[in-house]
Amino acid sequence: MKYTNPIYRNREEAADYCRLEAAFAKKYSDAAIQRAAEGKCSAAWWNADNAKTAATCAMQAHEALWGYTDGELTDYEFECFEAAEIAQTDARKAAHAAAAAVEKLNAANR
């Protein structure tokens, strides 16, 4: 049975969205870590939340890409596939940085 996906029409589109959403996740993760370092907790969490959303979207495209290719990825598709997985780690790092900034702020106010 041929794989179909309600969001991505083909493997090329799934690969492109893996890369696009992973880039958004990286952008927001970097911003979250920067804002956390500056002690801007609200901005850090806002960016961390956006990073997580983008990483989730990247993984949805990742799953679609796997379905379309049945594991037979081109070099470009593999790079996109990998970028989606890295986006998950980036989003986790952003959330940890935001949480640490809040802990630091709370400790200073005790």
N, C-alpha and C positions, 0 to 999 in steps of 0.2 A: 504494500500500500504506500502511495506517495505521501510524503510529509507535507502538511499544510500548517500555516500559522495565521491567526487572525490579525496580527499586527504587522508582521514582516512578510512581504510578498515572495521573496526569494533569498537565496544565500548571500547575494551581493548586498542587498539592503540590510540584512541581519548583521553582516560583517561591518558595514559602514556605521551602523548604529552602535555596535559594540565599541568601536573606536571613538565615536562622537560622545557618547555618554561617559565613557572612561575619561575623556579629556575634561568634561564638565566636572566629574568627580574629583579629578586632580586639582583643577582650578579652585573649587570650593574647599577642598581639604587643605590646600596650601594657605588659603585665606583664613580658615578656621585656626590653624596652628599659629599663624601670624597674630591674629586678634587675641588668641589665648595668651601668647607671650606678652602682649601689650596690656593684659589684664582686662580686656573688653569681653566679659563673659557672655553677654547677650549676643553680641556680634559673632563671637566664636561659635556659640550654639546654633545660630541662624545658618552660618556657613557649614557647620558640621551636618546639620539636618539636610541641607541641599546636597552635600556630598553623598550622604546615605541614599537619598532619593535617586541621584544620578547613577550611583553604583548599582542600585536595585534595577534600574532600567537597563544598564549595561549587562547585567546578568540575565535579564529576560531575553535580550538580543543574543547573548551567549548561548542560552538554551535553544533558541530558535536556530542559530547557526549550526549547532551540533545536530539538531534534527534534520536540517536540510542537507548536511554534508555526510551524515552517518560516520563522523570521525575522519573522513578523508579531506583534510584541510589543505588549501594552497598555502604558500608561505605568507601571503598577505592575510588570509583568513586566520592563520595561526597567530599572527601578531595582534590582530583584533581580538581574538579569543583570549589571548593572554592579557591584553590590556584590560579587559572586563574583570578578570580575576584580580589583577593588581588594584583595580579601583575599589574592590572590597576592602583590601588592606589599607588603602589610603583613607577611606571613609572611617574605618576603625581607629586609625591614628588620630584623625581629626576629633572624633568623639572623646577619645582619651585625653587629648590636649585640652578640650573645652571643659571636661570634668575636673581635670587637675587645676585649671584656672579658677573654677568655682571653689574647689577645696582650699586653694591658697587664699582666696578672698575671704572665705569663711573663717579660716584660721587667723587672719589678720584682724578680724572683727571680734574676736573672743576676748 
